[in-house]
């Protein structure tokens, strides 16, 4: 068998693998969206859920998901950016750096259920907060931090060294070089990674089962006092997210239209994650073109 035939066979196998992956993904997404799309309307997206009667929505769960996502990224981005800068620019090769890198890799490979149990111990029991939005956000920060550190580190390392060396040659300090040269050049990749991490957080359920809880109190969206128990902004209240709601409805749901609610919630979750991914690619390309002045 000559090299040309071997190359064609290998190419055909890779095309077949790619086509299989795309087919499975399209089939899965199509099935979920097809069964849940008929349920999607403004009332379903804004009305509170029901425990016993048919016709409930996902308004509170959808708000909780975005609120926890916002708090998680508020914690994750600064810590991840700082860790990435340290690993890329300040960490010297040696045993300490190798140990830190190993810890990051181990933390990134932990199952989310383990993070949830850690969050239950640290942010629910030890702090005395009980099930809370803040506990869920901190648990997801632990879950997402290794990914953000690696994204920031890789983004900074991909910046051409000539830019850094030219800045240092002009007498600019190392930190000022990082702030004015490296970070702007790496910003598109960091932004893309942050948005992709947001999609990962939005669809997380296992870690939130043990930290944010399975219930949501009656919320008054006209009350924006973050210290009031009925305020949606209260970070110490329990908060069932959309992903947790899908699990709860399928396993413990008593409502007559449990299948319709589960299908509609799953469609919203899938569409939201798709939007996060498409938004990451689009924003990343737009920012890259503006910074590099490329077409």
C-alpha positions in Angstrom: 0.0 0.0 0.0 1.6 3.3 -1.1 1.6 6.6 0.8 -1.2 8.2 -1.3 -3.6 5.4 -0.6 -2.7 5.5 3.1 -3.2 9.2 3.2 -6.6 8.9 1.6 -7.7 6.2 4.0 -6.6 8.2 7.0 -8.2 11.4 5.7 -11.5 9.5 5.1 -11.4 8.1 8.7 -10.9 11.5 10.1 -13.7 13.0 8.0 -15.9 10.1 9.2 -15.1 10.8 12.9 -15.8 14.5 12.4 -19.1 13.8 10.7 -20.1 11.4 13.5 -19.4 13.9 16.2 -21.3 16.6 14.3 -24.3 14.3 13.7 -24.5 13.2 17.3 -24.3 16.8 18.5 -26.9 18.1 16.0 -29.2 15.2 16.8 -28.9 15.7 20.6 -29.5 19.5 20.3 -32.2 19.1 17.7 -34.1 16.6 19.9 -34.0 18.8 23.0 -34.9 22.0 21.2 -37.6 20.3 19.1 -39.4 18.9 22.2 -39.0 22.0 24.3 -39.5 24.8 21.7 -43.3 24.7 21.8 -43.2 25.5 25.6 -41.1 28.6 25.2 -43.0 31.8 25.6 -42.8 35.0 27.7 -45.1 33.6 30.4 -43.0 30.5 30.8 -39.8 32.5 31.0 -41.0 35.0 33.5 -43.6 33.3 35.7 -42.5 31.5 39.0 -42.5 27.7 39.1 -45.3 25.6 40.6 -44.9 22.7 42.9 -48.3 21.0 42.4 -50.3 22.8 39.6 -49.7 22.8 35.9 -48.6 25.9 34.1 -45.6 27.0 36.1 -42.6 28.7 34.6 -38.9 29.2 35.2 -38.7 32.9 36.0 -37.0 32.6 39.4 -34.7 29.8 38.3 -33.6 31.8 35.3 -32.9 34.8 37.3 -31.0 32.7 39.9 -28.8 31.2 37.2 -27.8 34.6 35.8 -27.3 36.0 39.3 -25.0 33.2 40.4 -23.2 33.4 37.1 -22.5 37.1 37.6 -21.2 36.6 41.2 -19.1 33.7 40.1 -17.4 35.6 37.3 -16.9 38.6 39.7 -14.8 36.3 41.9 -13.3 34.1 39.1 -12.0 36.7 36.6 -9.8 38.7 39.0 -8.4 35.6 40.7 -7.9 33.7 37.5 -6.3 36.8 35.8 -3.9 37.2 38.7 -3.0 33.6 38.8 -2.4 33.5 35.0 -0.2 36.6 35.2 1.8 35.0 38.0 2.3 31.7 36.3 3.2 33.3 32.9 5.4 36.2 34.1 6.6 35.8 37.7 6.8 32.1 38.5 10.3 30.7 38.2 10.9 27.2 37.0 11.4 24.9 40.0 9.7 22.7 42.5 7.3 25.3 43.8 6.1 26.2 40.3 5.7 22.6 39.4 3.7 22.0 42.6 1.4 24.9 41.9 0.9 23.7 38.3 0.1 20.2 39.5 -2.4 21.6 42.0 -4.1 23.6 39.2 -4.3 20.5 37.0 -5.7 18.3 39.8 -8.2 20.9 40.8 -9.3 21.2 37.1 -9.9 17.5 36.9 -12.0 17.2 40.0 -15.6 16.1 39.4 -18.2 18.8 40.1 -19.9 16.6 42.7 -16.6 16.7 44.7 -16.6 20.5 44.5 -20.2 20.5 45.7 -19.3 18.4 48.7 -16.4 20.7 49.5 -18.7 23.7 49.1 -21.2 22.0 51.5 -18.5 21.7 54.1 -16.9 25.1 53.7 -19.6 27.5 52.5 -22.7 25.9 54.0 -21.8 24.2 57.3 -18.5 25.9 58.4 -19.7 29.4 57.7 -23.2 28.9 59.0 -24.8 30.5 55.9 -26.8 27.5 55.0 -27.8 27.0 51.4 -27.1 30.4 49.7 -26.4 32.1 46.5 -23.0 33.3 47.9 -22.0 29.7 48.8 -23.0 28.5 45.3 -21.0 31.3 43.7 -17.9 30.5 45.8 -18.2 26.8 45.0 -18.4 27.5 41.3 -15.4 29.9 41.7 -13.4 26.9 43.0 -14.7 24.8 40.1 -13.9 27.4 37.4 -10.7 29.0 38.8 -8.2 26.4 37.3 -9.7 26.8 33.9 -9.5 30.6 34.1 -5.9 30.5 35.3 -4.9 28.3 32.4 -6.7 30.4 29.9 -5.0 33.6 31.1 -1.6 32.0 31.3 -1.9 30.6 27.7 -3.2 33.9 26.4 -0.2 35.8 27.9 2.3 33.2 26.6 1.0 33.5 23.0 1.8 37.2 22.9 4.9 37.7 20.8 8.0 38.1 23.0 9.3 40.9 20.7 6.6 43.2 22.1 7.6 42.5 25.7 11.3 42.8 25.0 10.8 46.1 23.1 8.8 47.5 26.0 11.4 46.5 28.5 14.2 47.9 26.3 12.6 51.3 26.5 13.0 51.2 30.3 9.4 50.4 31.1 8.9 48.4 34.2 7.8 44.8 34.1 4.4 45.4 35.7 3.7 48.4 33.4 4.7 46.2 30.4 2.2 43.6 31.5 -0.5 46.2 32.0 0.0 48.2 28.8 1.4 45.7 26.3 0.7 42.0 27.2 -2.8 42.3 28.6 -4.2 44.3 25.7 -2.7 41.9 23.2 -4.0 38.9 25.2 -7.4 40.4 25.9 -9.3 38.7 23.0 -8.3 35.3 24.1 -8.9 36.1 27.8 -12.4 37.4 27.0 -13.2 34.4 24.9 -12.1 32.1 27.7 -14.2 34.0 30.2 -17.4 33.8 28.1 -16.8 30.0 27.5 -16.3 29.6 31.3 -19.6 31.4 31.8 -21.4 28.9 29.7 -19.8 26.1 31.7 -21.0 27.7 35.0 -24.5 28.4 33.6 -25.0 24.7 33.0 -23.6 23.4 36.2 -25.9 21.5 38.6 -24.0 19.0 40.8 -22.0 21.6 42.7 -25.1 23.8 43.3 -27.2 20.9 44.7 -25.1 21.0 47.9 -24.5 24.8 48.1 -27.3 26.9 46.6 -30.0 24.4 47.4 -33.2 23.1 45.8 -35.6 25.8 46.8 -36.3 29.5 46.1 -38.3 31.7 48.5 -41.0 33.9 47.2 -39.3 36.8 45.6 -40.4 40.4 45.3 -38.7 41.8 42.2 -39.8 45.3 43.3 -37.7 45.0 46.4 -34.0 45.7 45.6 -32.8 45.8 49.2 -30.1 43.2 49.2 -30.5 42.6 53.0 -34.2 41.7 52.8 -35.2 38.1 52.7 -37.6 38.5 49.8 -35.2 40.6 47.7 -33.9 38.8 44.6 -30.5 40.4 45.3 -30.1 38.8 48.8 -27.0 36.6 48.4 -27.7 34.6 51.6 -31.0 33.1 50.4 -31.3 29.7 48.8 -31.6 29.7 45.0 -32.6 26.9 42.7 -30.9 27.4 39.3 -32.2 26.3 35.9 -29.9 23.2 35.7 -30.9 22.1 39.2 -34.6 22.7 38.4 -34.4 20.4 35.4 -32.9 17.7 37.7 -35.5 18.3 40.4 -38.5 18.3 38.1 -37.4 15.0 36.5 -36.7 13.2 39.7 -39.1 14.8 42.3 -41.6 16.7 40.2 -45.3 16.3 41.2 -46.8 18.7 38.7 -49.0 17.2 35.9 -47.0 18.8 33.1 -43.6 17.7 34.4 -42.5 16.5 31.0 -43.4 19.8 29.3 -41.6 21.9 32.0 -38.5 19.7 31.8 -38.4 19.9 28.0 -38.9 23.7 28.0 -36.3 24.2 30.7 -33.8 22.0 28.9 -34.3 23.9 25.7 -33.7 27.2 27.4 -30.5 25.9 29.0 -29.2 24.5 25.7 -30.0 27.7 23.8 -28.3 29.8 26.6 -25.1 27.7 26.4 -25.1 27.9 22.6 -25.5 31.7 22.8 -22.5 31.8 25.3 -20.3 29.9 22.8 -21.3 31.8 19.7 -21.0 35.1 21.6 -17.5 34.1 22.7 -16.4 33.5 19.1 -18.0 36.6 17.8 -16.8 39.0 20.5 -13.3 37.5 20.4 -13.0 38.0 16.7 -14.3 41.5 16.8 -12.0 42.5 19.7 -9.0 40.9 17.9 -9.7 42.8 14.7 -10.0 46.1 16.6 -6.8 45.5 18.5 -4.7 44.1 15.7 -6.3 46.3 13.0 -6.7 43.1 10.9 -9.7 42.5 8.6 
